[in-house]
Amino acid sequence: MQHDIIVIGGGIVGLATALRIKEQSPALKVLVLEKESEVALHQTGNNSGVIHSGLYYKPGSLKATNCIRGYHQLIDFCNQEEIPYELTGKVVVATKNEQRQQLENLYVRGQQNGLEGLRKISPEEVKEYEPYVTCVEGMWVPQTGIVDYKVVSQKIAEKLKNLGAEFRFNEKVTGVTKGHTLSIIKTERNTYETKLVINCAGLYSDKVAQMSQDRPIDVRIVPFRGEYYKIRPEKHYLVKNLIYPVPDPNFPFLGVHFTRMMRGGIEAGPNAVLAFRKEGYKKLDINPKELWETLTWGGFQKVAAKYWETGLGEMYRSFSKAAFTKALQELIPEIQESDLIEGGAGVRAQACDRTGGLLDDFAIIEDEKVINILNAPSPAATSSLSIGQTVSEMALKRFS
C-alpha cells in the first residue's frame, strides 16, 4: 500500500494538514492513519471549544503567527461550511493589584499581535460584560469566540474524502523505518510505504518521532490533565460568555476560567495536573510504563523541582472541590460549591525538553523523509488550518 504522503494522527492538526496538501496538490496520494475508530477523539474532542484571538503569544512566534492567521482561516471555513460558531468576546481580569502590571503586559502584547478593538476597562465596565465578576481592572478582547472543534474536524474529514484522501482507522503505528526513496510504516494490522511521513500524533508524537530517529530526541511529551466542572443550569446567569484570569507568566496554562460552550452549558476550569498515562482522563487512570517514562525524564524532574508548589496546588484542587470553588470565586464570588457538577477532562500534550523547559511555542522538526509536529498544544485547534498550511508548504517542496 504505497502513498505519496501519510499523515499519522486524525486530530484537527493532522486533518488540516492533509486538507491543505490535497487542496494544493490534488493528484498526490494522501493517507491519514488514526489509531481510534473515528477522528478527533482526544485533544481535539475534549478541549473547551474556544476560538483564541492570539492575545497571549510572543510576537513573531509560531503560536502568534499561526493563531492569528488560523483564527481568520477558521472563521472563513466555518462560514463556507455553515458550521455554527459565535464571536462572543471575552474579559480578562486582574483580581489583585499586583496583577495589574501583568494585565498591562498582556495588553501590550495583544497590540503587538495586531488585535483590533482590544481595550483596558474599569471594574464597572467589566460588569457591563459580565455582571457578576469582581476585579480591580479588566481587558475586553472582542475577537474571542466559541465553536465545536469536533464538528469542524468531521467537516474537514468529509472534505478530505471528497478530495480523494484515504483514511484507515484502528491503525496504531508501531514502527517507522526510513528508506532511500520510501519509508515503511508498520501498524498493528498492516504495512504501508510512503515518500513522506507527517507525524501529527499529539500525545504520542514523541513516540512516533523516535521511531524514525537513530538517536534519542531531545523532547518528551508530558501529559497534563485539565479537569472541568459544569455549572448547574439554574446558575448559568452568572456567566454570559468567557471570563479569564490574568495567567501566570511563568506557567504555560491559562488558569481556571469560565467558558460558555457551543454545544450548550457553561464549563469552569481547567486545572492542570500531571496525568498518570498519556490518555488519562480520570484521576485513577494509570499506565505504569508511561508514568515511569515521565517521572524518569530528566527534563520533567527539572520542571517538578521548579514548579512543585504550583503543581501541588493544582493537584489539591483536583481532589478538593472546595479548593477548586475557591479559585473560581476569585473571579465570581457568588459561585458556590453546590453550583458545580463534575464535568469532563482533556489531556494536553505538553512538550518538555531536557533542560526542564516546557516548550511554549509550536515545535515542527523535519528531515528529508519525516515532518514531526512535536509541540502543538493550545491554541492548536484555532491555529490548525494555518499550521496545516505551514506544514503542507514544507511537505510540497519535496514534490516540486
Number of C-alpha atoms within 10 A of each C-alpha: 8 16 18 16 23 27 24 26 28 30 27 32 29 30 28 27 25 28 25 21 25 20 16 13 14 14 13 17 17 26 23 24 26 24 18 16 12 15 25 25 14 20 24 27 19 19 20 25 22 25 27 24 28 27 24 19 22 17 17 11 13 19 26 23 19 26 29 24 19 28 26 17 18 22 19 12 16 17 12 9 13 10 15 14 20 14 15 17 19 25 25 25 28 26 19 12 11 10 18 17 12 16 21 17 14 20 23 14 18 23 16 14 20 15 18 11 11 17 15 19 17 14 20 16 15 24 16 11 18 21 16 18 24 21 21 17 22 29 24 21 24 17 19 21 25 24 23 21 26 22 15 22 24 17 18 21 26 12 17 24 13 10 15 15 21 16 19 15 15 14 20 18 22 14 17 22 14 20 12 8 10 18 22 20 22 17 17 12 10 11 15 16 22 23 21 26 28 25 26 31 26 30 27 19 22 24 19 22 25 18 18 18 13 7 8 10 14 13 23 28 24 30 27 22 26 25 24 25 21 20 26 14 11 8 14 15 12 17 20 17 20 25 23 20 22 23 20 12 12 8 12 16 15 18 18 24 20 27 24 24 20 18 12 7 13 25 27 25 24 25 25 26 23 20 26 25 26 24 21 19 21 17 16 10 13 16 14 11 10 15 17 12 15 23 14 10 17 17 22 24 17 17 18 16 11 12 14 13 11 14 18 13 16 21 15 16 20 21 11 12 17 15 16 24 23 17 18 22 16 17 23 21 14 14 18 15 15 11 16 20 15 13 13 16 22 25 28 28 26 23 29 26 21 17 14 19 14 22 17 21 18 20 15 17 12 16 8 12 21 22 21 22 23 29 27 27 23 24 23 22 31 30 32 27 30 26 29 23 22 16 24 23 15 13 22 15 8 11 11 5
